[in-house]
Structures are given as C-alpha cells and as structure tokens.
Amino acid sequence: MSKIEDLLQAQNDKIDYDALIQNYPWIVEYDRKCVLSPDSDGLLCGLFMAAVRNWKIVGFYDDKVGLINNNYRTDDLVFLDGEIFRPNAKSMGHHMVCLNNKLRHLLDNGFQNCIQPNLLRNYDGKKHFRLKYPLASIHMIVSILAYADKNTDHPITLTTNATAPLFFTDGVFNVLFKYPENVLNWFQYLRINEDWNPLKVVFENQNSVFNTMQLMHTFFQERDKLTFGKERGDRLKISEKTGEPCNIEGSTINEEAVQRIKAFCTMMGNDTGWAFDDADWECWENLKFYKFSKSSFSNDGKTLTIAHFEDFIVNKNPLSWAQTSGQNIEYTKEEPSRFEFLSAKKSKKYSKRR
C-alpha cells in the first residue's frame, strides 16, 4: 500500500453542508459584491455567483495588487478564490494555510469568516500536505449552493457541456489522473456522488477518455485564440512578478485585456450555462489601485518550523498566504496599501431568498 493510501485510510468524513451554511450564511445570500482572483477559477466563481445569486463583481486581487471599484471600497465585500486573514473579511479559498495543527488556534480568529476546505478537515502542511484540496474553488462553491437549493423550485443543474471549463481550471484535468486516490477521497467529502450535486454529471459522465481529450483540445484551441504574447487568454494579468502593475491605466484596466477576459468569460458561460452579463461586472473602470508586499519564507531565509510559523502569524500579520511546498510559504503583507472595507462599519442586510 502506498504512503498516500495509508494517510487516506482514516479520512472517511463527509462535509456537513448544513453546519457550513449556518456558520457562513453569506455564501448563500443574494446581491452581494465580490472580489475575484483574476484567473479562470476566480472568473468561474464570479460567473456562477452572478448567475445563481445575482452577485456583482467589483474587483480583483492577486496577492500583489488589488483593484476595487471606488463605489464599493467600504462595502461588505466577499473574496472568492483567495483567503483573507482578517476577522471581518468574508473569503473563500483552498490553499494549505496551516503549517501545524498545534498552532491552529492562531488562525481561528483571522479566518473566522473564511470557508476553507483544508481547515474544515483539520489538514495541516506537516502531516497532510499530500492530502490537500486538489480541486478548484468553483467545485466547492457549486456544491455548497447546490445543496442549499436542492429542495427548491430552482435546483442547480449542469450538463456535460460544462466538463471542459470545470476540468481546465486550476489544472484539475491533470490532477484527476496524477493523484486519483486523493481526488476520489475529496469527491466523497464534497458528496459529489449524490444526485443533488450537479458536479456528479461532470465527473461521473460516460464520456470516454478520448472524448474528454477532444473536449479539452477544443477548449484549449478556443482559449489560445484569446492569448496575446505572454498573456494567456484565461487570466487577467494585473501585476508583474515584481509586483508592479500590469494592464492598469489610471483607474481603468486596459481595454484590450478587458475584451480578452470578457470573451473568455463568454466562452465559459456558454459551456456552463452561467451566461456572462456585462452588467454584473463593475470591475473594469473607476477602480482604486492597491499595492501590497509579497515575499516568502525562502526569501526571508526561514525554514518551515513551528517557531518560525508562529512568529510569522503573530508579528508579520499577513493579509494572505499559501504553503506552496514542503519547504516554503508565500505570503502578502498589507503594505503600503490597506483595504478600507476591512475596518469599515457594515450595515447592509442581505437575504437568503428573494
């Protein structure tokens, strides 16, 4: 038996969606404003929440740069596809963020409003790094909303047409066959095999491997038509590796980049049934620019020890981070910019149903 199978033997739990929705009721509410990661996963989350809950997309955050519509800078925003380590920040991500469960208590306050699959299963980087969540944010958010709506007059459904974008995002099509034991275990945890979950149609369909390859090939061809130079058609590049802004012109995003992302969202919307509606995306102009400081344990000359991780949480007060390997954590500090909404008073009420 392989080591990963040894680790997985004790992992037979299933997510309690009722408890999750009770603890994070904002995820099923209508008419919220959200900030996305500017890649295919974040874009899919935006398309989905706009389609099923009338959410508006008002900005982007990529760990180095933030862009938020000036009209909503102090609103009660939700970050999708990225954890924000602040008590009053609502967010959802899927990175490995706890190095060792002995220090879990240091994370509970900052992530009290964060939906995080690895934290839900008490997975840490020391013991469970190989068992970390292998899918994308969109797969979890679809499962949550589908559970919430399963007994309503409008249950969430998908067809096999959604296979390509839901396999493509975050390289899931590679992960399926590279780490099948872990993926199947997470399918069980998310209850994807249950009839109410629309992802069952996507992951348990009868398409042959050859047909799936053809679907992915067609998707890549369409994506590549939108690729320009070093800028892939499936992501909005808003910063360089150095942290300097990219495709940002004053308070607007470069028109060519905007049209490319709109075309990509339209393509994914056609496949999934979550049609792209420009009125839902108030994130192209009238933007405030935020610049943050990104570094890593490797850059700091620090190893991944309990002492170094404790010092990191207590003294650096990171805005977000991710354990990217067994040897490194990449992190963002909220400087020189700060998000206003993190300290603003929140008063607007939202409803679960209209």
N, C-alpha and C positions, 0 to 999 in steps of 0.2 A: 504494500500500500504506500502511495506517495505521501510526502510530508503534508501537502495541502489537503489530502483526503483525511489524514489524521486530524488536522485542525478543524475540518468541516464536520467531523463526526458529532460534535456537541452542538452544532449550530442548526437546530431544527425549529427555531422560533418563527412566528409569523407576526407581521405588523398589526397593531391594534389601531385601525383607522378611526374608530370612534374616539379613542383617547387622544389621538393626534389632532383631530378636528376640534375637540374640546380644548386642548392646550394651545392650539394655534388657529383660532376661529377666523382670522383674517384671510386665510388661504382660500376659503370658500365664499368670501364676501364679494359683492358686486361693486363696480365703479371705482376701483382703486387705481392709483397711479403707481407705476413701477419703473425701475431702472434695471437694464439688462446687461449681461456680459455681451460684448459685440461679436460673438461667434455664432455658429449655427445652432448650438444648444440654447443660448440666450434668445436668439431670434425665434426659434420654435416655441419657447416658453411664452414670448410676447404674443405670437400669433394665436396660440392656444387660449391664453387668458383673455385676450381681446374677444375671441370668438365665443367663449362659454361664460364669461363673467363681465364682459364689457369693460375690461381694464384698459387704461391708456398708457402707452409707453412714452415716458417723458425724459429719458436719458440713458447714458451708458457709463459703465465703469469697468476698467480692465486691469486694475491693481496698480497702475502707474498714473492714469489720467481718469478724471471724471467729467462728464458733461451732463448738466441738468437744465431743463427749461426754466428760465427765470421766473415764470409764473408759478412754479411748484417747488421752489427751493426750500421752503419751510413746511411743506405738506408731510403727511404721514405716509412716506414712501415705502415701497417694498422692493428689495433687491432680489432678483431672480437669477439663479446660476452663479451664486457667489455669496459666501458667508461674510457677515459684517459683525465684528466683535464689539458690539455696544449694546447695553441692556435694552434701550428703547428702539433699536433698529430691527425691523422685520426683514428677514432674509431667508433664502433657501439655497444651499449648495451641497456638494457631495465630495469635497476633498477629505483627506486624512488630516485632522486638526489636533487630535490628542496624542501626544507622544507616549505618555504612560498614564494608565488609569489611576495611579497613585496621586496624580496631580489633577484629576478630573474636576475637583472642587474649585480649582482656579478658573475654570472655563464656564461653569454653570451660570454665573451672573451675566457675563458678556454675551453668551449665546442663549439667553433665556427666551428670546423671540426668534430663534433660528431653527428651521427644520433641516435636520442633518442626519442622513441615514446611518453614517458610521457612529455617530454619537447615540442614536436611538438603539443601536445594537451593542453599545459599550465597546466598540472596537478602538484599539489604540495602535500606534505605529510600531511599538516594541513587539507586541505579540501577534497582531492581526494584519500587518501591512499587506500580506498576500491575499487577505480576505476582504480588502476594502471594496467599497461600492464600485461595480465595474460598468455601470450604465451611465446615462446622462441625466441631467436634472429633469428633462422633459418626460422621461419614463416614470419618474416618481410623481411628478405633479399631475400627469394624466391619471395615474392610478388613484391618487387622493380624490380628485374631483369626480372621477367615475364612480368611486364608492359613495361619495356624498350624494350623487344624482341617480343612483341605481334604481331607486324605487319611486322616481318622479315620472312626470309625463314626458320628460326630455332626457332620457339616459344618453350618456356619451357613447358614441359608436365610431368605429374606424373600419376601413376596408383594407385589403391587401395593397391598394394603391399607395398607402402610407408607408409601406415597407422601406423603400429606398431612403427617404429622409430620416426615418427613425433608426435605420441601421447605420446610416452615414455619420450622424452627429457624434462627436467625441470618439470617432473611430470604433464604434460599437461593433461594426461588421468584422473587424479584426479580433476584438476581444472575445466574441462568441466562440471562436474556434481555438483561440490561444489559451483561454482559461475557462474551459467548459464547466469544470466542477464548480468553480466559484459563481459563474453566471447562473447556472441552474439553481444553486442554493439561494441566490438573491431573487430569482423568479419565484421560488417558493415563499420567500419572506414577503415580497410585494403582492403575493397572491395573484400572480398573472395567469395562473391556470384556471381561475374561477370565471364562470360565464359572464359575470357583470363587467369584468375588466376588458376594455376594448383592445388592450395590448395582446390578449390571447390570440386574436385574429392575425396579428402581425408576426408573433413569434412562433405560433403553433400552426401556421397555414401549411398547405400541402404543396407549395412551390418546391420544385427540385432545386438542388444546389446550382444546377446550370441556369435555371430560370432566374434564380436570385442573382447570380453573377450578371446575367443580362440586364436585370433591373438596375443594378449598381453601375454597370458600364454606361447605360443611358443617362443615369443621374450625373455621373462624372462628366460626361460629354456636355450636358447642359450647363453644369457648373463651370466648366472650363471656358465656355463661350463668354462668361462674365469675368474671367480672370484677366487682369491688366498688369503686365510686367510681373513684379514680385508680389502684387496684391491679389490674393486668391478671391474668387467670386463668392466664397461662402462666409466671409467675415469682413467686418468693418474695422479697418486699421485706424485707430485713433492715437496711437503712440508708437514711437520707435523703441528699439531695445534700450536705448539710452534714457528713455523716459521723456524725451522731447515730443511735443505734439505732432500729429500727422493728420493730414486731411482736414485740419481745422483752420478756418479762415475767419478771424474775428469771433463773432458769436454764432457762426454757421458752420456746418460740415460741407466740405467740397461737393459741388453738385454732381460731378461725375461719380464720386464714391456713393452718394445718396442714391442715384439712379441704379447703380450696380446692385446695391443691397435691396432696393425695392423690387428689382427684377428677381433676385434670388428668393426673397420672401414670397413673391407671387408664385414662383415655381413650387416652393414647398407648400404654400397654401392650397394650390391646385391639387397636389398629391394627397394632402391630409384632410382636406375639406374645411380647413381653418383659413378662409379666404383673407388675403391681405386687403385691408381697407385703410387708405392713407389717412383718413380722419382719426384713426386710432393711434397714430404715430406722431406725437407732438415733440419730436426729438431731433429735428434737423436744423432748426434755427432758433433764435432768441435764447441761446444757451450760455450758461456760465461755465467757465473752464476751471477745473480744479487740478492741481498738480500735486502728486504725492511722492514720497521717498520709498523706493523699493530696494531691498537688499536680501541677503541670505545668511544662514549660519556659516556657510563656506566662505563667503566674502568677509565675514567678521572673524574668521579663524576659530570658530566654535564648533565643537563636536556635539552630537545629539545625546546629551546626558540629562538626567533628571535635574541636576543643579542648573545647567545652562538653560533648560526649558523654563524652569521656574523663574529664573532671573529675566528671561525674555518676556514672559507674561506680566510679571509684576512691574518691571522697570521700563520696558520699551512701550507698553500699552499699544500693541499693534492694532491696526484697523482690520486687517485680514491677513491670512497666511495659509500655506499648504505644505504638508510634508510631501516632498516630491520624490524622495528615495529613502533608503535606509540610512543615508548619511547626511541629508540636507533638508532644511526648511527654508522656503522663500516667503518673505513677508513684506507688508506695506505699513509704513507709518503715516499718520495723518498730519503730515507737514510737507511743505509750508502751508498747504491749504487745509481747510476744515469744512466738513459738510454742515450747513446751518440746520438742516432738519433734525440732526441728532440732539440738538439742545432746544429746539422749538417746542412750544406747547401744542399738543394735539387736541382738537375739539370736534372734528367732523365725525359723524356717526355713519356706519355702513350697515347694509342689510345683507342677510344671507340669501334672501329670495326677493324678487320683485313682484 
